[in-house]
Every structure is written in structure tokens, then in C-alpha cells.
Amino acid sequence: MKKPSQAAPASLARVDSGFSYSRLFFEDLVDSALAHAKKLGATDAGAEASEGCGLSVSVRKGELENVERNRDKSLGVTVYIGNRRGNASTSDFSGAAIEQTVQAAYDIARFTAEDPVAGLPDVGDIATEQPDLDLFHPWAITSEQAAALAQRCETAALQTDRRITNSEGAGVSAQQSHFFSAHTHGFRGGYASSRHSLSVAPIASNPGKKQDMQRDAWYSSMRDATELASPEAIGRYAAERALSRLKSRKIATTECPVLFESPLAAGLLGALVQAVSGGALYRKSTFLLDSLGKPVLPEHIDILEDPFVKRGKGSSPFDDEGVRVRARKVVDAGRLEGYFLSTYSARKLGMKTTGNAGGSHNLTLTSRLTRAGDDLDAMLQKLGTGLFVIELMGQGVNYVTGDYSRGASGFWVENGRIAYPVEEITIAGNLKDMLMGITAVGADAYNHGAKTVGSVLVSRMKVAGS
């Protein structure tokens, strides 16, 4: 199965924003909120005005199922009285509502216990440069056009093979938003962004075998709709994935190497980020406590964070607090070089913010051992005999201990070749051992959200079967 390449669907174009409120209006709104907070006697204050709108359309078996339009707006206000913090929000942009919201935040702060590390970011940490990262590409699409795209995607899936007998539907989503934020330590900034997607979930079954039914799905998500994979490519690939899982069976309980498909490998990267993020660290609720400067991955692994990728899904010129962001090596030769900290969590730890209020930015995990020819077939050869996982179920991860146990399905591999599909199994281990046990990373890198990583081979895990 070859993943669909990014090819533009027809008739997509950049258009006017479609927003109800201008940037200037939001600036006035935020300034009014900050002025009223100061009038009430706040030591410091911050405010953010935002608006989002979009269209979501779904079809199933060729018929229109849902058309949903969304439009929302919000003003959030944070007030500090010394080290006491209060927060309130409203969707009413009238002058009276703004004053009431600021008053509510102020009253909450008055009766909140003091927190010695609460407060706005230090002035020296504020972002002074805000580069345009090309994040806003509104999609001029009507509900009829969206339904037609979704139908093309589903039809391609259904026509791939006669064993594709059903579908959970296909969907198109076009979303966009913008905001403006400011606070009394001098930060002022905001930008517009967009996110569009196309997805389908076909069902395969073997004729005459009612018990043998398999579902799979695929999608494409981009800032710019012209960069989405074609609906036909997405449909066919989703169908091929579902077909490949027919005649799945259980396997005997064993210990073996496990190869994680790239979307699931991105989940392993996400687990590492969560374990070395500020909240988990200052609460001491992570298996990677006090890991800064220590090996958390093998020496051949590097992780880069880059907030400035043009059109990147994790790109931003500043973090959620208006703090400057920077490109950095989070992991260098397996050694952890930096945590993910907001201003608050950094102060709790006696450290400096890393510009990660709101989460990580674009992350890329690579191996110094990876060669250009290390595609999925090559990774299966590296696996040898073991399990290739393409789906995980459940939330069996304990971030305090690192214990990991998830339901799984995929393929049993023998001598570097897929032997048969497997299901109803559980894979288990400890995240600390799993991360240190990564022996190879594929050149089949794929972007999933704000994370880019190829398939990942873990040297040994427990597999519970029949």
C-alpha cells in the first residue's frame, strides 16, 4: 500500500476571510478590557479576542448525511492582583459585557489564594518579532462542493474492490480562525490560521463470511486545501488498508520486536513530550523526572522542534503567552536537551520558559542510522520476525510509572515479509524501555499533526494473544 501523495483537488482557491470581525475591532476590544482591569486596580492583566468559523459535510453510501456550519467568538480576560489570578470569558462583545467579564475576573482574583509563581511572563521573554508563517488559507467551498468531494472520496473507496461492501462515510472539513492577544507586560499580537481535511472510513468483508469484516480509514489535513491529497487517492488507500486486514487472526502470547507504523510512532513521540512537559515535571507525575541532560533515547536519535515551518500545523510566531519561540534540538544524540515549559511551570521548577505554553511546536524525530532506502519494506526486513502494528486501542498508559499496555491490531511478519493480519491482541512494556529500545526509524516519514516521524522499530515488547 502506498500512501497518497499531496495532489490538489480541482477548483480550490484562496478567498476572502469570511470573518465577521476585523483585527482592528479585536484590538479595540482587548484594549478596552485591559483599560477596565487597570481602572479596577489590577496589578496586571491580559486579554484575548478570537473568532472561528467553518463548514463540515459528511456523506455515507453516496447520500448526504450532515451539513454543519460553525461560527463562534470569545473574549477571555485574565486579571492579576499581586500573585492572585482570576479568569473569565464571554461571547458577548458589548461594552457592558466586557466590563462585567473584567469585573468577574477581578472578583475571582480577589478571593483566590496567593500563588508566588503566578503572573505574566517576564518582559525579557516577550516575543518582539512576529514573522508571517503563511498559516491562513481560507477555502472557498460550498456545502454542495464539499459533498461532491466527499462522494468522490467514498466512491473511490467503494470501487477499489468488490469486497469493500460498506462505509462509515466520508467527510470534508474547512475551518479557519483568527485572534488578537495583549497583556500589560507589553505583548501585542495575533494572526489568522486555517485547517482543512478530507477523510473516509470504508468497511471490507469476505463474501459468505459474516464474521470477517474489517474497517480502516485515511485522511489528509492541510493549512491550504490545494495541498490536500486527491479524494480518489485517499479513498483507494483507505480501502486497501481495510482489505489488507481481512482474515485477521489471533496469535499466541509471545515476546518479539514491534514495528510501529508512522502514525502510531507519532504517538510515541507525543508520549515523550507529555513526560517531559512542565505540568508533569513539577507535579512529579512522570517516569522521566529529572531527565534533563540524560539519555532518554538511543544515541542515534535526534528530535528537532521548529515553530517557524511555513504552513506547518504546529507553527506559531509566539506561544500562548506571547513568549518568543525558537528552533531547538530537544534531543541530541539521545540526550534530552530541553523540557517543554510555560512561564508558570518554569517558575515552579526554578527554570526559564521554553516558549511552550499551549504545547509543543513542529517536532521531527530522526535517526542517524536511517538511509534513503529505508522504506516500509526495508523496515519490515529490519523487523525480521515480529509484529507490525497499524492500530492501537485504549488509553493504557501510566505516565507516572511509564507502564504501557494497549489493544492492537496489525500484521505478523516472518523473515521480513507480512505473513498474515492479526487482531485482538495487547502489546505491553514500559515507555522508558520502549524509547531506549528504538533500534531503527524508517525513511517513510509522514506528518501527523505537528509531529513528523517514520515507522519506528522497538527491539522487544510483550504481545498477549490467545
N, C-alpha and C positions, 0 to 999 in steps of 0.2 A: 504494500500500500504506500503510495506516495502522497505526502501532504500537499494540499492545493496551494499553488503559488498565488501571490497577490496580483490579481488582474482586475482591472476596473469594470464593474457593471456598466451597461450603457446608460446614457442620459443622466449623468451625475454632474452637478455643477455647484460652484460656490455661490452663495446668495447673500442677501442682506440678513442681518442678525435675527430679526423676528422677535427681539426683546421688547418688553413694554416700558422699561426704564433705561435711561441713559447712564453712562458713567458719571456725568456731572450731577445728575439727580442723586445718585448714591453718595457722592462726595458731600453734598449739602446735608443729606440725611445723617451721615456719620458725624459730620462736624457739629450738627445740632445736638446729637446725643452726647458727644464729648463736652460741649459747652455747658449743657444742663448738668452733667455729672460734676463738673468743676463748680458750678453755681451752688450745688447742694453741699459741697465741701469734700468731695472725693479727693484723695491724695493722688491717685492715678486712675486712668480709665482707658478702655479700648472698645471699639465697636466695629461690626462688620455687617454690611448690607449685601444681600445676594438674591439672585433670581435664576430659576431654571425652567426650561420648557422642553417638550419633546413629543414624539409620536411613537407608539408601539403597535404593531399589527401582527396578528398570528393567523395562520391558516392550518387546516387539517384535512387531509384527503381531498385536496382541491377546493375546499369550501372555506369561505371567510369565517373565522371563529371569533376574533376580538379586534376591536379598534379602540385604542385608548390614547387620549391626549392628556398630557400633564402640564401644569403651569403652577409654580409655587414661588413664594418670595418670603424673605425673612430679614429681620434686623436683630442681631444679637449684641447685647451690651454687657461688658464686664467692668465692675467698679471695685476699686481698692480703697479701703480706709486703713492706712498703715499696712499691716500684714493680714488684714481681714479682706476676704474676697467674696463678692456677690455677683451672680449672673442671672440675666433674664432675657427673654426674647419675645418678639411679636411679629405677626404678619400684617399688622395694620400700620401703614406709613403716615397716618395723620399726625399733626403736631401734638395733639393731646395724647395719642397713644405712645408717641416717642417719650414724652415726659413721664407718663405712667410707667413705662418699661424701665427707664433710668431710675425712677424712684423705687421700683420694686427691687432692682439690683442693689441699690444703695441700702435699702432696708435689710436685705439679706446679709449684706456685708456687716452692717451694724451689729447683728446678733450672731455672727459666725465667730467661732473661736479663732484666735490668732494662730497663724502658721508662719514661723520665722523665715521660711524659704518662698513664701507666696509673693508674687509680684511680676511686673512686666520684665521683659528681657533687658539686660544691661544695654545702655546706649551704644557701647562699643561693638555689640553683636548685631546691631540692626543692619539690614541689607540697604546699601546705598546705591547699588546698581541693579537694574531690573531688565535684563535682556529679553527681547521678544523671541520666544521659543516656538512660534508657529503652531500654537495649540488649538486655534479656533478655525474650524472649517464647517460652517453650517450646511445642512443638506436640504436642498430644495426638493423635497419628495412629498407627494400627496398620499393619502391613505390608499387610493386605488393603485398608485405606482408601487407602493410598499407591498401591497397584497400580491401584485403581479410578480415582484421579485421573489417573495416567499414561495409562491406557487412554482416558479421556475426551479427553485432550490429543491422543493419537495418532489416535484415531478422527476427531476434528475435522479433523486434517490430511488424512487419507486420503479423507474425504468432501468435501473442498473442490472437487476436480476429478478427472475420470477419469484425467487424466494423472499424478496422484500415485499411482504404481504400487507403491511400496515405502517402507520406512522403516528407518532405522538405530536406531529405538527412541525411547522417551520415558522420562524418569526423574524421580523425586521424591527430594529430599534434605532431611532435618531434622536439624540439627546444633546442639549447644549446649555451652558450656564455662564454667568459672569458674576463678579463680586468686587467690592471695594472695601478695604480694611484700613484702619488707622488707630494709633494709640498715642498716649501723651508722652512717650519717650522718643517721639519723632518719626515713627514709621508711617508711611502712606503708600499704599499700593493695591493693585488688583489687576485682574485680567479675565478674558473670556476663554472658554475651552469647550470642546465638543468630544463626543464619543458615540460611535455608530457601530452597529453589529448586525450580522446575518447568521442564522443558526437553523439546524434541522436535527430531528431525532427519529430515524427510521427503525422499524422492527422487522427482523428476519425470522423466518420459521421454515422448518423442513416439512414438505407436504406429507400428510399422513402421520406425522409425529407431533401431537398436540402439546406434548411437554417440552418440545425443543423450540423455544422461542428466545430470541436474544435482541436486546436493544443497545444501540450506541448512538452517539451524537457527535457533531462537529460544529464549529463556528468560526467566524472571522470578526475581529473587532479592531477598529482603527479610529484615529482622530479625524482622518479625511476619508470620506466614503469612496472616493475614486481609488483608494488603495485597498479596499476590501477584495478578498478573493472572489472569483466569479461564483454566482449561485450554483451553476452546474458543477463546478469543481468541488464545492462544499458538499453538495448533495451526493455526488458519486463517492467521495471519500468517506462520508458518514455511513453510506450503505456498505461499502467494502469492509469497514470496521465491524458493522453488525454481522455481516456474512461470515467473517473470519472467526466469530465466536460460536457458531453453530457446532453441535456435537460436543459441547463442553463436558468435562467430567471432573470428578474429584481425584485427588492424588493422595498417596499415603503420607503421613506425617514424616517430616524429614528436616535436615539442616542443609542449606545449599546457598550458593551465590544468588543474588536477586538483582535483576536489571530493571530500573525504574524508567518507564517512558518519559520523555521530556516534560509533558505537563505535570506529571507526578513528581518529577525531580525538582520542579519549581516549588512544589510543596515542601520538600526537604529544606530548600533554601529559606523558605518562609519560616520554618520551624527554628532554624538557626537565628534568624533575625529576631523572632519573638524572644528567644532565650537570652539574647544579649541586648535587649531593649531596656530603657530606664526603669519602667514600672516594675518589671520582673526583678531587676537587679536591686533596687532599693528596698523592695519587699522581701528580698532573699527567697524568691519563689522560682528559682531557675537552677537547672542542672549545670549551667555554665557560669556560676557565681565566681567572681574574681578571676576571670579568664583572660583579661586584657594582657597582651604581650606573651600569651602562652599558646601552644599549638591546640587548635580545635578541629583542624582538618589535616590531611596528609600534606607533605612538603610540596607536592606537585600542584596543589590547588591555590588559586587566587580568586578573590571576589572584588570587583570594582563597583563603586557607586558613582553615577554621573547624572546629576539633576538637569544638565544642560543639553540633553539629546533633543534635537529638533523633532517635534511631533511625538515625542516619547510619552508613553502612558503614565510614567512616573516623574515627568519633568515639571519643574517649577523654579521660578527665579528667586523664591524665598520660601521659608517654611510657614506653617500655620500661625506662627507668632511674629512673622515679619523678620525673622533672623536670616542672615546670609547663609547660603548653602554652598557647597563646594564639591568638586570631584575628588574622590579619595580611594585608596585601596583599603577596604575593610579587612580583608585577609590577604596577607602577603606570604607566599610560600608556606601556607598552612597556619601561620601565626596570626592571631586576632589583633589588629592594629587599632580598632576603634569600636566603641559601642554606638547605639542609636539613642540619642538623648535629646529631650526637650529642655527648656530652661529649668522647669520645676524639678525634673528627675536629676538633672545635672547638679543642681544645688543640693539635693538630698544626698547625692553621692560625693559632694565636695569636688565636683569636676566642672568643666565648661560644656555648654550646649554644643551639640554637633549639627544643629540645624535640622533635626528630625522630628520636630513637633508635627504630628499628623502622619508620621510613618517614614519608611524608607523611600528613597527615590529609585531611579532605574538601576537595578542590580544585574551584574553579569558574572556568572560563575564559570571559570575556565580551568583546564588542566594543562600543565606544561608538557604532559605526555601525549596530548591529543594531536593526531596527524590529520591532514586534509581528507584522507580516505576513510576516516573512522566514522562511516555512516552507520545506520542501524544494523545492516548485515554484518559489518565488521564488529560491532558491539556484541552481537549475538555470538560471533566466533570467540570473542573475549570471555563471554559468559560461559561458553562450553556446555556444561550440563547444569541446569538450574531453572529458575523461574523468571519469566519476563512479565512484569506487571503493567497492565494498562488501565486498571480501575481500582480505586480504593473506596471503602465504605466505612462509616462510623467515625467517631471522634476520639479514638482510644489513645490519646497522647497525654502523658503526665509530665508537664514541664518542670515540676519540682524535682522529680527523680530521673526524668528522661525516658521512662518506660514507654514503649511504643507497641501497640497492638491494633491492627486494622484488618477488617474484612477485605478480601482482594479477589480479583479475577485477572486472567491473562493467558499465558501460554507456557507449557512445559517445553523446554529446549533441551535437545540431546545432541552432543557433538557439534554445537554451533548452529543447529538448524531447528526451526519450530517443529515439534512433534505433534502436538495437539493442544486445543484450548482447554483451560481449566477454570473452575468456578467453585464457589462455596468453600473457600479456604481462608485461613488467617495467617498473616505474617507478623512476626513479633521480634523484638530486640530492644536495645537501649539506644536512644538517639546519639549519645556520646560515642558509643562503639560504632554505630552506623556511619556517623560523619567521619570518624577516623578510619573507617574501613572502606572508604571510597577508593577503588583501585583504578577506575577509568571514567572519563567523561567523553561522550560522543561529540563528533563534529556536526551532528544533526541538531544544532542549536535552534530553538524556537522561542519566540517571545510570547509569554503568557502574563498578561497584565503588565506589571512593572518589573518582571523578572525574566531574564534570558539565560537558558541553560540547555545543554544537550541531554541525552539519556545518561543516566548515572548507574554505574555498577558498584554494588556493595558486596564485599567479599563473602559475608556469611550472615544468614538470618534463619530463625526458626520458622518453619512452614507447617501449620497444623491443618491436616486434611482428614481423611476418613480413617 
